[in-house]
């Protein structure tokens, strides 16, 4: 294979592979040395250490992860940066930002981007229409429609001509050259050193994946770029490849994934559906629907047994069992209830023995270790998992009605809505602009919210975009005494007069079902008996109703999870600061990091909501209804 018949589409592949805006450039950025993590409580963000100790409570409107010793925090609708001592080093003055990399951070003020250093000083003026991360002393910036490359002095190394941004790795940047209409590797002077008709990837560990004219992928070295060799280091033979890390690369042949070394030798002997990139000497692998782990030699050292498996970091990984229980394992597969237990045990083991006060590893099933799982309280408002990717294929409607004009409030409903939205944006990566939110909605506001959702999804459908819809409601429900239909009660409508201004479930389901979504998942933390979360009648002269209200008929590809059966009340869980139903919904999403199917989610709700209700001397059983012939159980929310 020669230089002239290498290949194209580099930018699309790179950006897709790195989950959007230059996440690939962030792969080498270290997290906080002190392992501080953001958390939220009572609408205010702060930071906790690995022991769960609150280090800083802000208060912040939003808080980012620590990257390269700094974290972005938001106050008064503007962003600044704190250091690992939680001291503000960059004032709250920017409307948007990129995390620090290579000693610089891109910031935006009044629509223009520039760069600051670690002292918060503006070192490159805010004059660009967009700006990316610095890597190897260079960064892409956008002027008008096109991207160019600047150095740390702000000098333009490559004049704006690219339609997409990229980044430098091992001295080269892969990007599409609009002049030649070919993919190219560009050196740091801006010179194109290799043209390709097919797809190319960035260099890591001296090798870069390229797609040959036979549509197969292999790897080239820097010698290929310089012309010292015309042969690929690893011949094009794979249907898909990933970048090298820790001396290994993940490749796919047919639908089977495997692991190769720098020579192209296949190290795995079994067929895997998925293999992650290596981290800390381990790679997660999926076989027969369950996750396990491979070592650097491709050996299956922890057999597939988990529903979800995270990356290893400093000898530990978070995993989720098939029953939804979440815990930590070490490289020998030993299980620990908390990260702190694991760290203490491994430290003591490394010192040569066990000692008092150190929890030893336990290889029993997790359900046996934590028999009091359902009784254990978890704060679902804090340490919300971060997906790390943007999921623009989900649109959401969140309505949370707590304070009513003519009846009792709905305890914790506002917090229900705020935290559900936080999980949508963080755990699922749903963009803010895809979420329609209403708090204490009047009849007009609730109707407009559904119309806004329709407008957004119609625009998506017009450009051929496939999407799904998640709808959540927390507030009062109310039955109609004459038709027995169920209604969502706006805050300005009297309980005894739900019609015609309230939204009936049938009307809600019809309007959501008409959106042409691949699926619509509706979550209702409400009851329709005429009672409040405290089991009191919504109207002073009302003693409850003598019939069971109609549940409504789902429309389109829809499944509805309701907090309780038709003749029950949806109760509050004061300790959790949520409705019982919403608490277990959020707890499941937290413990599975959003990696859960609707069937698994429903199973957990029907198991644990009744248990918590019973502990409060109440009766509450979630129920489900779905469109005819709609198979919803295997659908994954993320």
TIKERO-834230 format. One record per residue (C-alpha): y, x, z; residue in one letter. Coordinates in steps of 0.25 Angstrom, whole numbers, padded with zeros to 4 digits, always signed. Example, Ala and Ser with C-alpha at 12.3 -4.5 7.8 and 13.67 -1.06 7.14 Angstrom:
2
-0018+0049+0031A;-0004+0055+0029S;
end
This chain:
638
+0000+0000+0000X;+0014+0006-0004X;+0028+0004+0002X;+0032-0006-0010X;+0021-0016-0007X;+0023-0018+0008X;+0028-0032+0012X;+0039-0043+0017X;+0044-0054+0026X;+0046-0044+0037X;+0057-0051+0045X;+0050-0065+0046X;+0037-0058+0051X;+0045-0050+0061X;+0053-0061+0067X;+0042-0070+0067X;+0033-0060+0074X;+0043-0057+0084X;+0046-0071+0088X;+0060-0073+0082X;+0073-0065+0084X;+0068-0050+0085X;+0058-0052+0097X;+0051-0040+0090X;+0063-0031+0093X;+0061-0035+0108X;+0046-0031+0109X;+0049-0018+0115X;+0060-0023+0125X;+0055-0022+0139X;+0057-0033+0149X;+0063-0032+0162X;+0058-0020+0170X;+0059-0028+0183X;+0052-0040+0176X;+0062-0050+0179X;+0060-0063+0173X;+0070-0075+0171X;+0068-0088+0178X;+0075-0102+0179X;+0077-0111+0191X;+0087-0122+0193X;+0092-0119+0179X;+0096-0105+0183X;+0089-0093+0178X;+0086-0080+0185X;+0076-0069+0186X;+0064-0066+0194X;+0055-0053+0196X;+0040-0052+0193X;+0038-0057+0208X;+0046-0070+0205X;+0057-0065+0214X;+0071-0071+0210X;+0079-0059+0206X;+0091-0066+0199X;+0095-0080+0199X;+0107-0079+0190X;+0110-0090+0188X;+0108-0089+0173X;+0107-0100+0163X;+0097-0092+0156X;+0090-0079+0158X;+0082-0070+0148X;+0071-0060+0150X;+0074-0045+0154X;+0074-0036+0142X;+0077-0022+0143X;+0083-0023+0157X;+0092-0035+0153X;+0091-0050+0153X;+0100-0060+0147X;+0106-0071+0156X;+0114-0083+0153X;+0126-0089+0161X;+0137-0099+0156X;+0130-0100+0143X;+0131-0085+0140X;+0122-0073+0141X;+0123-0060+0149X;+0113-0049+0153X;+0107-0045+0167X;+0100-0032+0170X;+0087-0030+0178X;+0096-0030+0191X;+0100-0044+0186X;+0114-0040+0185X;+0123-0045+0174X;+0126-0034+0165X;+0131-0042+0153X;+0140-0054+0156X;+0137-0068+0152X;+0145-0068+0138X;+0135-0069+0127X;+0130-0082+0120X;+0117-0075+0115X;+0110-0062+0116X;+0098-0053+0113X;+0091-0045+0124X;+0094-0030+0126X;+0086-0021+0117X;+0089-0006+0114X;+0100-0007+0124X;+0108-0018+0117X;+0108-0033+0117X;+0114-0042+0106X;+0123-0053+0112X;+0131-0064+0105X;+0145-0070+0109X;+0152-0080+0101X;+0142-0080+0089X;+0142-0065+0087X;+0132-0055+0091X;+0133-0040+0096X;+0127-0031+0106X;+0129-0026+0120X;+0123-0014+0128X;+0116-0014+0141X;+0130-0014+0148X;+0134-0027+0141X;+0144-0019+0133X;+0146-0024+0118X;+0142-0013+0110X;+0141-0020+0096X;+0151-0031+0094X;+0147-0045+0093X;+0149-0047+0078X;+0135-0051+0073X;+0130-0064+0069X;+0116-0061+0076X;+0110-0048+0082X;+0097-0043+0086X;+0090-0033+0096X;+0092-0019+0095X;+0080-0010+0092X;+0080+0005+0089X;+0095+0005+0089X;+0097-0006+0078X;+0098-0021+0078X;+0100-0032+0068X;+0112-0040+0067X;+0116-0052+0059X;+0129-0053+0051X;+0130-0066+0044X;+0117-0069+0038X;+0111-0055+0038X;+0106-0045+0048X;+0109-0030+0048X;+0106-0019+0057X;+0115-0012+0067X;+0114+0000+0076X;+0119+0001+0091X;+0133+0005+0087X;+0134-0008+0078X;+0133+0000+0065X;+0127-0008+0054X;+0114+0000+0050X;+0109-0011+0040X;+0120-0020+0034X;+0116-0035+0036X;+0106-0039+0025X;+0094-0045+0032X;+0091-0059+0034X;+0083-0057+0047X;+0084-0047+0059X;+0074-0037+0063X;+0073-0024+0071X;+0069-0010+0071X;+0056-0004+0076X;+0052+0010+0074X;+0064+0013+0066X;+0062+0002+0056X;+0066-0013+0054X;+0058-0022+0045X;+0067-0033+0038X;+0068-0040+0025X;+0078-0033+0015X;+0085-0044+0007X;+0090-0034-0003X;+0076-0029-0007X;+0069-0043-0003X;+0059-0034+0004X;+0055-0031+0018X;+0059-0017+0023X;+0058-0008+0034X;+0072-0002+0037X;+0075+0011+0044X;+0087+0013+0054X;+0096+0017+0043X;+0094+0004+0036X;+0086+0010+0025X;+0074+0001+0020X;+0062+0011+0021X;+0051+0001+0016X;+0051-0011+0007X;+0040-0022+0008X;+0037-0034+0001X;+0028-0040+0012X;+0029-0041+0028X;+0032-0030+0037X;+0033-0028+0052X;+0040-0019+0062X;+0035-0005+0066X;+0028-0004+0079X;+0020+0008+0084X;+0022+0015+0070X;+0016+0004+0062X;+0021-0009+0055X;+0014-0021+0050X;+0016-0024+0035X;+0010-0034+0025X;+0004-0029+0013X;+0003-0035-0001X;-0011-0041+0002X;-0004-0049+0013X;-0011-0041+0024X;-0004-0033+0035X;-0006-0019+0039X;+0003-0008+0045X;+0012+0003+0040X;+0017+0016+0047X;+0030+0023+0047X;+0024+0033+0037X;+0023+0021+0027X;+0037+0018+0029X;+0041+0033+0026X;+0032+0034+0014X;+0023+0044+0021X;+0011+0035+0018X;+0009+0023+0009X;-0003+0018+0017X;-0002+0008+0028X;-0007+0012+0041X;-0015+0000+0043X;-0020-0007+0030X;-0015-0021+0027X;-0027-0030+0032X;-0022-0040+0042X;-0016-0054+0040X;-0006-0051+0052X;-0002-0040+0060X;+0007-0038+0073X;+0015-0025+0077X;+0008-0014+0084X;+0010-0013+0099X;+0002-0004+0109X;-0006+0002+0097X;-0011-0011+0093X;-0008-0022+0083X;-0013-0036+0082X;-0017-0040+0068X;-0023-0053+0061X;-0034-0054+0051X;-0037-0068+0046X;-0034-0076+0059X;-0040-0065+0068X;-0031-0056+0076X;-0035-0042+0080X;-0029-0028+0085X;-0028-0015+0078X;-0024-0001+0082X;-0014+0008+0074X;-0025+0012+0064X;-0028-0003+0061X;-0042-0003+0068X;-0045-0017+0073X;-0048-0016+0088X;-0052-0031+0091X;-0066-0036+0088X;-0064-0051+0091X;-0056-0062+0084X;-0043-0066+0090X;-0034-0077+0087X;-0022-0070+0093X;-0019-0056+0098X;-0006-0053+0105X;+0001-0039+0103X;-0003-0029+0114X;+0005-0028+0127X;+0001-0019+0138X;-0012-0015+0131X;-0017-0030+0130X;-0016-0040+0119X;-0019-0055+0121X;-0029-0061+0112X;-0033-0075+0108X;-0048-0078+0105X;-0055-0092+0106X;-0042-0099+0111X;-0040-0090+0123X;-0032-0077+0126X;-0037-0064+0131X;-0033-0049+0130X;-0036-0037+0122X;-0034-0022+0126X;-0029-0011+0116X;-0043-0009+0111X;-0044-0023+0107X;-0054-0027+0118X;-0054-0041+0123X;-0052-0036+0138X;-0048-0050+0143X;-0056-0061+0136X;-0049-0073+0130X;-0048-0083+0141X;-0033-0087+0143X;-0025-0098+0137X;-0013-0089+0136X;-0011-0074+0137X;+0002-0066+0139X;+0005-0051+0136X;+0001-0041+0146X;+0012-0034+0153X;+0010-0023+0163X;-0005-0026+0165X;-0004-0041+0166X;-0003-0054+0157X;+0000-0068+0160X;-0011-0078+0155X;-0014-0093+0155X;-0028-0098+0157X;-0033-0110+0149X;-0030-0119+0160X;-0016-0115+0160X;-0016-0106+0173X;-0007-0094+0171X;-0009-0080+0178X;-0010-0065+0175X;-0021-0056+0171X;-0022-0041+0171X;-0028-0032+0160X;-0042-0034+0166X;-0040-0050+0166X;-0039-0051+0181X;-0030-0063+0185X;-0018-0064+0194X;-0010-0077+0198X;+0003-0070+0198X;+0009-0057+0191X;+0012-0052+0205X;-0002-0053+0210X;-0006-0045+0197X;+0004-0034+0198X;+0000-0032+0213X;-0015-0031+0210X;-0013-0022+0198X;-0004-0013+0206X;-0014-0012+0218X;-0025-0010+0208X;-0018+0002+0202X;-0016+0008+0215X;-0031+0007+0218X;-0035-0005+0226X;-0031-0019+0232X;-0023-0021+0244X;-0019-0032+0253X;-0009-0042+0247X;-0013-0039+0232X;-0020-0051+0225X;-0032-0046+0217X;-0036-0050+0204X;-0044-0063+0202X;-0053-0065+0190X;-0056-0080+0194X;-0051-0091+0185X;-0036-0094+0188X;-0039-0108+0192X;-0047-0102+0204X;-0037-0092+0208X;-0026-0103+0208X;-0032-0116+0213X;-0019-0120+0218X;-0013-0119+0204X;-0008-0133+0204X;-0002-0132+0218X;+0006-0119+0214X;+0020-0121+0211X;+0026-0114+0199X;+0041-0114+0196X;+0042-0119+0182X;+0057-0117+0181X;+0056-0102+0182X;+0050-0090+0174X;+0049-0099+0161X;+0040-0092+0151X;+0047-0086+0139X;+0040-0088+0125X;+0048-0077+0119X;+0049-0084+0105X;+0057-0095+0099X;+0049-0108+0096X;+0058-0115+0086X;+0047-0125+0083X;+0048-0133+0095X;+0059-0144+0097X;+0061-0150+0111X;+0068-0162+0118X;+0070-0161+0133X;+0076-0173+0140X;+0078-0172+0156X;+0084-0184+0163X;+0086-0181+0178X;+0099-0189+0182X;+0100-0204+0178X;+0112-0213+0179X;+0104-0225+0185X;+0092-0220+0191X;+0085-0209+0199X;+0085-0195+0194X;+0073-0188+0188X;+0070-0176+0198X;+0070-0163+0191X;+0071-0169+0177X;+0083-0160+0173X;+0075-0147+0177X;+0063-0153+0169X;+0071-0153+0157X;+0078-0139+0159X;+0065-0132+0162X;+0057-0139+0150X;+0068-0134+0141X;+0067-0120+0147X;+0052-0119+0144X;+0055-0124+0130X;+0065-0113+0127X;+0058-0102+0135X;+0043-0105+0135X;+0042-0111+0121X;+0054-0104+0115X;+0060-0117+0110X;+0075-0114+0105X;+0086-0121+0113X;+0090-0128+0100X;+0077-0134+0098X;+0078-0141+0112X;+0085-0154+0114X;+0088-0156+0129X;+0094-0168+0137X;+0096-0168+0152X;+0100-0181+0159X;+0100-0188+0145X;+0107-0201+0142X;+0101-0211+0132X;+0110-0205+0121X;+0107-0191+0125X;+0092-0193+0125X;+0093-0200+0111X;+0101-0189+0105X;+0092-0178+0111X;+0080-0184+0103X;+0089-0185+0091X;+0093-0170+0092X;+0078-0166+0093X;+0076-0174+0080X;+0087-0167+0073X;+0082-0154+0077X;+0068-0156+0072X;+0072-0163+0059X;+0080-0151+0056X;+0068-0142+0059X;+0059-0151+0050X;+0069-0150+0039X;+0066-0135+0037X;+0051-0137+0039X;+0050-0133+0053X;+0038-0137+0061X;+0041-0140+0075X;+0036-0147+0088X;+0044-0155+0099X;+0043-0155+0114X;+0050-0167+0121X;+0052-0167+0136X;+0058-0178+0145X;+0060-0178+0160X;+0067-0190+0166X;+0065-0205+0169X;+0056-0214+0160X;+0057-0229+0161X;+0049-0241+0156X;+0054-0253+0149X;+0050-0265+0157X;+0049-0274+0144X;+0042-0265+0134X;+0036-0255+0144X;+0040-0244+0135X;+0044-0230+0142X;+0058-0224+0141X;+0064-0211+0144X;+0076-0215+0152X;+0090-0209+0149X;+0099-0205+0161X;+0109-0216+0157X;+0099-0228+0156X;+0095-0237+0167X;+0081-0237+0171X;+0079-0252+0170X;+0085-0252+0156X;+0078-0241+0148X;+0080-0248+0135X;+0086-0246+0125X;+0093-0233+0128X;+0081-0225+0134X;+0071-0218+0125X;+0057-0224+0124X;+0045-0215+0124X;+0041-0222+0111X;+0055-0219+0105X;+0054-0204+0110X;+0040-0202+0104X;+0044-0208+0091X;+0057-0200+0089X;+0050-0187+0094X;+0037-0190+0085X;+0046-0192+0073X;+0051-0177+0073X;+0039-0172+0065X;+0036-0162+0075X;+0022-0155+0075X;+0021-0161+0089X;+0029-0167+0099X;+0026-0165+0114X;+0033-0174+0124X;+0034-0172+0139X;+0038-0183+0148X;+0041-0181+0162X;+0044-0195+0165X;+0038-0208+0169X;+0040-0222+0164X;+0037-0230+0176X;+0051-0232+0181X;+0050-0222+0192X;+0057-0209+0195X;+0051-0196+0198X;+0052-0199+0213X;+0044-0212+0210X;+0056-0221+0212X;+0060-0233+0203X;+0071-0229+0193X;+0078-0242+0196X;+0081-0247+0210X;+0075-0261+0207X;+0063-0256+0200X;+0049-0255+0207X;+0042-0248+0195X;+0036-0255+0183X;+0023-0263+0183X;+0018-0258+0169X;+0015-0244+0164X;+0025-0240+0153X;+0021-0237+0139X;+0020-0222+0136X;+0025-0222+0122X;+0018-0218+0109X;+0019-0204+0104X;+0023-0202+0090X;+0020-0191+0080X;+0013-0178+0085X;+0017-0181+0100X;+0011-0179+0113X;+0018-0184+0126X;+0015-0178+0140X;+0020-0188+0151X;+0022-0184+0165X;+0014-0196+0170X;+0006-0208+0167X;+0013-0221+0163X;+0012-0227+0177X;+0016-0214+0185X;+0028-0207+0189X;+0033-0193+0184X;+0036-0186+0197X;+0045-0174+0201X;+0039-0161+0206X;+0051-0157+0215X;+0045-0143+0218X;+0044-0140+0203X;+0058-0146+0200X;+0052-0154+0189X;+0044-0166+0186X;+0029-0164+0189X;+0026-0165+0175X;+0037-0156+0170X;+0033-0146+0181X;+0019-0144+0176X;+0023-0145+0161X;+0032-0133+0164X;+0022-0126+0173X;+0012-0126+0162X;+0022-0121+0152X;+0026-0110+0161X;+0012-0105+0165X;+0007-0106+0150X;+0020-0100+0144X;+0021-0112+0135X;+0007-0108+0129X;+0001-0122+0131X;-0005-0133+0123X;-0001-0147+0125X;-0016-0150+0129X;-0016-0139+0140X;-0002-0143+0145X;-0006-0158+0146X;-0019-0154+0154X;-0010-0146+0164X;-0001-0157+0165X;-0011-0167+0168X;-0018-0158+0178X;-0006-0153+0186X;+0004-0164+0186X;-0005-0174+0193X;-0008-0163+0204X;+0006-0160+0207X;+0009-0175+0207X;-0002-0177+0217X;+0003-0166+0226X;+0016-0175+0227X;+0008-0187+0230X;+0011-0193+0216X;+0003-0197+0204X;+0007-0191+0190X;-0002-0189+0178X;+0004-0184+0165X;-0001-0191+0152X;-0001-0188+0138X;+0001-0197+0125X;+0001-0192+0111X;+0002-0197+0097X;-0011-0202+0090X;-0020-0191+0084X;-0010-0180+0089X;-0018-0168+0094X;-0009-0162+0104X;-0017-0154+0114X;-0018-0141+0107X;-0003-0140+0103X;+0004-0129+0110X;+0018-0131+0114X;+0022-0117+0111X;
end
